[in-house]
């Protein structure tokens, strides 16, 4: 037998988790072989840092046996968004009449190609989660650098309102007015 010098105890790395909107939360599943864990990210606040949307909240992982483990103050930083193929949701009734869907600013050297105003919306938002300890969550995976692939497919009024706000924030040059509405909704 040859010794390659590599450790055999290195854990497998989890690179991304696919999640769907679940009211104000994002829920999905982590599968390791035959074992499946329910994963939930529950954002409770929103901010802008370095021009990017940052959600802060609780990650909950529920093992097949039913035990749940939580980590608080997890940050999810928006890295990118992808457009939706479905019709855009209507503007939330709770948003003031003066606040409209933003148009991105045109750069002098580039054509304005992503300006669909209120005809489109974000369909997927890709978040980078702050470092998680898989063992603390009961998952035998390295979760130190996980991307959250959040599919926005609203089924309720709350989910539609959040999709509109997420879409406006990712498109706006000045997301502050929309951020206030998102923070209000997440804090309810």
Helices and strands as residue ranges (DSSP letters): E 16-22, E 25-32, E 35-49, E 52-62, E 68-83, G 117-119, E 122-129, E 147-151, H 157-171, H 176-187
